[in-house]
């Protein structure tokens, strides 16, 4: 219910505001994935990733990336999922933060 409040609203222009919205989009993506709505899940994770990058929030960035890869895997898109997950794992920001 809380995540639905992000519909059609812009996050606060602060780092925390961006982080908060990134986390809510990740939750929405997780729920969509669990319901089998894979395109919606991928769109939510992409928005979460975008907001995480703006906030320089590696926790939510990693979450977006990994769960997008798992969504690709759930769709049976194995080569794409492997490539995506390798890119997430090799992102130096995950190590440096």
C-alpha positions as CSV (number, residue, x, y, z in Angstrom):
1,X,0.0,0.0,0.0
2,X,2.8,2.4,0.9
3,X,4.6,1.7,-2.4
4,X,1.4,2.7,-4.3
5,X,1.7,6.2,-2.9
6,X,4.7,6.7,-5.3
7,X,2.4,6.5,-8.3
8,X,2.5,9.7,-10.3
9,X,4.6,11.5,-7.7
10,X,8.2,12.7,-7.8
11,X,10.6,11.8,-5.0
12,X,12.0,14.5,-2.8
13,X,15.1,16.1,-4.3
14,X,17.2,14.8,-1.4
15,X,19.4,11.7,-1.4
16,X,17.2,10.1,1.1
17,X,14.1,10.9,-0.9
18,X,15.6,9.2,-3.9
19,X,16.7,6.2,-1.8
20,X,13.2,5.9,-0.3
21,X,11.5,5.9,-3.7
22,X,14.1,3.4,-5.0
23,X,13.3,1.1,-2.2
24,X,9.6,1.4,-2.9
25,X,10.1,0.7,-6.6
26,X,12.1,-2.4,-5.6
27,X,9.3,-3.6,-3.4
28,X,6.8,-3.1,-6.2
29,X,9.1,-5.0,-8.6
30,X,9.4,-7.9,-6.1
31,X,5.6,-8.1,-5.8
32,X,5.0,-7.9,-9.5
33,X,7.6,-10.6,-10.0
34,X,5.9,-12.8,-7.4
35,X,2.6,-12.3,-9.3
36,X,4.1,-13.3,-12.6
37,X,3.9,-9.8,-14.0
38,X,7.5,-9.8,-15.3
39,X,7.4,-6.8,-17.6
40,X,6.1,-4.7,-14.8
41,X,8.7,-6.1,-12.4
42,X,11.5,-5.2,-14.8
43,X,10.2,-1.7,-15.3
44,X,10.0,-1.2,-11.5
45,X,13.5,-2.5,-11.0
46,X,14.8,-0.2,-13.8
47,X,13.2,2.8,-12.0
48,X,14.6,1.7,-8.7
49,X,18.0,1.4,-10.3
50,X,17.7,4.9,-11.8
51,X,16.7,6.4,-8.5
52,X,19.4,4.5,-6.6
53,X,22.1,5.9,-9.0
54,X,20.8,9.4,-8.4
55,X,20.9,8.8,-4.6
56,X,24.3,7.0,-4.8
57,X,22.6,4.3,-2.8
58,X,24.4,1.0,-3.4
59,X,22.1,-1.1,-1.3
60,X,19.0,-0.4,-3.3
61,X,21.1,-0.4,-6.5
62,X,22.3,-3.9,-5.8
63,X,18.8,-5.0,-4.9
64,X,17.4,-3.6,-8.2
65,X,20.1,-5.3,-10.2
66,X,20.0,-8.7,-8.6
67,X,16.2,-8.9,-8.6
68,X,16.0,-7.8,-12.3
69,X,18.4,-10.7,-13.1
70,X,16.2,-13.1,-11.1
71,X,13.1,-11.8,-13.0
72,X,14.9,-12.6,-16.3
73,X,15.7,-16.0,-14.9
74,X,12.1,-16.6,-14.0
75,X,11.1,-15.8,-17.5
76,X,13.5,-18.4,-18.9
77,X,15.8,-15.8,-20.4
78,X,18.9,-17.6,-19.0
79,X,21.7,-16.0,-21.2
80,X,20.3,-12.5,-20.6
81,X,19.9,-13.2,-16.9
82,X,23.5,-14.5,-16.6
83,X,24.9,-11.5,-18.5
84,X,22.9,-9.1,-16.3
85,X,23.9,-10.7,-13.0
86,X,27.5,-10.8,-14.1
87,X,27.3,-7.0,-14.8
88,X,25.8,-6.4,-11.4
89,X,28.4,-8.5,-9.6
90,X,31.2,-6.8,-11.4
91,X,30.0,-3.2,-10.6
92,X,32.8,-1.7,-8.5
93,X,30.3,0.4,-6.6
94,X,29.1,-2.7,-4.8
95,X,32.6,-3.3,-3.4
96,X,33.5,0.2,-2.6
97,X,30.6,1.2,-0.5
